[in-house]
Amino acid sequence: MKYALYSLLALLAGLVLWGTVIEPRFLLDEAEVEAEVPFLPPSWDGQTVALLSDFQVGMWGGNVAMAQEAVETAIARGVSAALFAGDFVYSPDSSEVDRAVGIVRAFQEAGIPFVAVLGNHDYSLMDQSSEVDEATLSYLTAELRAAGATLLENEAVPLARGGDTLWVAGIGSVWAEKSEPASAMAGVPPEAARLVLMHNPESYRELRAGEAPLALAGHTHGGQIRLIPGRSDSWLDIVREGEVIADGWALDSLGAAGNRLYVTRGIGFSGAPVRINCRPELTLVTLRAARGDLPLRGPDA
């Protein structure tokens, strides 16, 4: 009995070490995804864009070094653009803003277009009953723009490459009550290649059929804890089965026809600084011209 207890304690200690130190701080998952995009012009066909999210700089026990590694890896991989799905910081503090902006400034220095939306933590919304910290928000947005970031809130921006254009539409934060998908898509020309960026996957449900052949989101952290090694199930998949996608490609039933959503696990934490079977993720999305300009279908569709 004594040896069984010792074994259990050793197992628990190992799990804590793995989940709080090894996996979240040393094991970056470079998730490579291919996606077909209707009307994708030749100069963008075959190009790779990086998707990052949820640095949560400033959380106790945070993994800022992993955020730095993800950015450096994206640059080293030669991405044509970098997208950020929100939550640069964790709570209102100007020092957190300086650290977060210092990390992503590397894209400007590398000459890589950097487009972002804000997440609930960027508004200092720790939960849906919190109030926006306007001072920190203003400082964050000003510093990000000074570092070369294009910030989108229910608007779209064209990215030029070789004379061709790829549009990125960015949807505002759900928790900040700024999610207006229709406004975000209004600026995208008909039959134009587009990516749709959002923080909270809940915004995806409001997109009309065919508007978002490739939508990208964060916010969930993949649930941070996966229950069975080798499987993608997290506690989120169980408690909200059929209602939410914790990470990866969303079920067709979560959105309108012709739309497709990918949710990244992001980098940081919320609540507790732990990740188990849910590594920090840098998503590398290789864009492909859709055959016959059909709506995008994910690799597991």
N, C-alpha and C positions, 0 to 999 in steps of 0.2 A: 504493500500500500504506500509506504514511504517513497519507494522508487517511482511509483506511478505518479505521485504528487510532484516529485522533483522533475520528472519528464514533462508533465503538463506545464509547470512553471517555466521550464526551459523553452518549451514550444511557444508559450505566450510571449516570453521575452524576445525570442527570435522574430516573432510576428510583428511586435512593436518596433524592433530595430529595422526590419524590412520596410514596414509601412510608413515610418516617419523619417527614415534616413536614406536607406539605399534606393528604393524605387523612385520616390519623388525628387531626389536630388542628384542621382547619377544615371538614371536609365531613361533617356529621351527616346520616345517612339517617333521615328520619321515615317509617318503614314503616307504612303504613295497611293494616290487615287487618280483614275482617269475618268473624265466626264465629257460627254458630247454636248456641244452647245450649238443650237440652231443659228444659222446665219454667221457663224464665226468666220471672219475674213482670213485670207492666207497668212498674213503676217503674225496672227495670233494662234494659228493652228499648230499644235505641238508644243506650245510654250507652257511653262509651269509657273503657277502663282502659289505663293505661300499663304496659308491661313493660320493665324495665331489668335489666341484668346486668353482672357482670364489670368493675367499676370498676378493680380491681387497683391501688388507691392504694398508692404506695410502690415500685412497680417502677422500676428505672432507666430513664430516658427516658420515663416515663409521661405520659399525657395527661389529667391531673386537670381541666384547664379544660374539656375536652370532656364529662366527667362532669357538671360544673356546668352546662354548656349544655344537656345532655339533661334534667336536672331542671327547669331554668327553662323549657324549651320545653314539657315535659309540663304544668307548672302553667299556662302561658300558653294552652295548648290546652283548658284547663278539664276535665281528666279527672276522673272520678268516684271513682277509686281508683288507686293506684300499687302495682305488684307488683315485687319485686326477687328475681331468681333466683340470688343468691349471689355470693361473691367480692367483698366490699367492699374488702378489703385484699389485698396481695400476699405479705407476709412479716411475721413477728412484730415489731411495733414500735408502742408506744402512740401515737407521734406520727402514724403512719399512720391509726390508729383515729380520732383526733381530727379529722383532715382528712376522712376518709370520712363520719363522722357529721355533721360540719358541713355537708356537701353535702346529705344527705338530710333534715336537720332542716327544710329549707324546706317539705317536705310538711306537717309539723305546723303550721308557721306559716301555711300556706295553708288549713288545715282539710281536707286531703285524706287519707283513710285510707291508710296505708302498711303493707303486709304483705310479709314477706320470709322466705326460707329462707337458710341459710348454705351456702357452697361450701367446697371443699377448702382453698383458701388462707386462709379465715377460721379454719380449724383449724390453720393453719401447715403444712399438708401440701403440700409442694412436689412430692412424688411419693408413690406408694403405700407406700413404705418409710419415710417420715418419721414423726416422732412429734408428737402434738398438743401445742401450747404452751398449757397450761391457763390460765396467767396472762393471756395476751393474749386468749384466747377469753372468759374471764370478764369482762374489761374491755370488750371489744367488745360483748358481749350486754347488759351493764348500760348502756352509753352509748347503744346503739341504742334500748333500751326507754325510757330517759330522754328521748330525742328523739322519742318517739311511735310508734316502730315496733312492730308486732305480729310477733314471731318465731315461726315454726312449725317444729316438729320432729316429724313423724309425728302431726299433729293437725290439726284444722280449726276455722275461726272463721267466724261469720256476719257479713256486712256488711249493715247496714240502710240502706234508702233508701226514703223515702215509705211506710213501713210494710211494705215487702217485703224479703225476705232473699235474698242471694246468698252461697253458701258458698265459702270458699277453703280447700282442703286443701293442706297443705305437707308434702313428703316430705324426710326427712333426707339427709345427705351420703353418697354411695356410698363415697368414699375413707375417710371416718371410720367406716365400717361402721355407719351409722345409718339406712340406707335401709330403711324398713318401710312400703311402700305400703298394706298391709292395715290397719295401725294408723291411718294417716293418713285412710283412707276410712271407718273405723269410726264416726267422729263425725258423718258426713254423713247426714241423714235420707233415707230412700228417696224417690225422686221429687222431690228437691230440686235446684234449679239449682246447679251447682258448677263452679269452675275448680280445676285441680290444678296446683300449682306445685312445681317441683323444680329443683335445680341441674344435675345430670348427667342427660342424656337416657336413660342406661342404666336408670334407675328405671322408666321408662315401660313397659318390656317386662313388668314384674311386675304391672301393673294388670289387673284382670279385665275381661272384656267388658262394655262399656257404662258402666264406672265413671268414665271420663274423657273425656267428649265434647269437652272442651277442656283439654288439658294444655299447660303452658308451661315451657320450660327454657332454659338458657344453656350455659356451660362450654366450648363448642367454639370460640368467637370466630370462627365461620365458617371456621376454618382459617387466617385472617389473610391468606392469599395465594390469590387465584383465578388460575388459569392462563390463562384466555381471557377478555378483556374482553367484557362483555355477557352472559356465562353465569354460572350459579351454581356451576359445578364448582370445587372447591378440591382441594388435594392430599389432604385427608381423604376426599373422595368417591372418589378413585382408589385409594388404598391400602387403604381399608376399604369398598369398594363393596358395597352391600346390607347392611352391618352398622351403619352410623352415618349420621345426618343432620347435616351440618355447619351448615346453617341453613335456615330456611323450614319449609314443611310436610313432615312425614315421610311416607314411603311407608306405605301401609296394612299392608304385610307386617311392619313393625317393631313393631306392636302388636296387641292383641286387637280383635275386631270391635266396632264402635261407638265406638271411641276415636280421638282425633285429637291429634297433637302438633305444636306450633310451637316451633322453636328460634331464639332471637334471636342475632345476632352479638355482642351486647353492645358495650361501650365500649372497654375496655383491651386489654392485650396479655399474652402469656405467652412466655417464652423470649427473644424479640427485639422491640423496639419498632417494629414495622413492620406496615402494612396495605397491600395492593395489590389493587385491584378488590374490596375487602371493607370498605366504610366502617363506622365505628361506627354502631350502630343503636339508635334509640329506637323501640320498637314500640308502635303505637297500635291497640288492639283494640276495635273497635265490636261490641258484643254484640247479637245478634238472637234473638228468640224462634224456636225451631225450629218449622217447619210440621208440625202434627200431632204434635209432640214426638218427631220422628224423631231418631236419632243424628246428631250434627254431621257435615257433610261440608265439607271445606275447599274454597276456590275453585278448586283445581287437581285436585280429585278426579274 
